[in-house]
Amino acid sequence: MTRFLKLNFPFLLQINFFKDHTKIIVCPLMGAATYIDESKKFRTFPLKNIEKHGCCRSLASRLHYARKMIDQIQETEKKGKKE
């Protein structure tokens, strides 16, 4: 189970993963993703570096999940505007 939070800063998205208590915060304006792991250690990665060099499997799977959910939300919003 997850919870999505769109924070006040435009386009800042925080996703909490309840199963393992990890979080990712994605900021397209900064072009970065912050990952808070199970031990509460956080690291911020420029998205360009992730694209170029890759990242750990746990962050990659969470970013993939986030992208999938964002795409679904955008698709739902498009359908709502058409109706």
Secondary structure, DSSP 8 states (H G I E B T S, - for coil): -EEEEE-SSTT-EEEEETTTTEEEEEETTTTEEEEE-TTS-EEEEEHHHHHHH---HHHHHHHHHHHHHHHHHHHHHHHHHH-
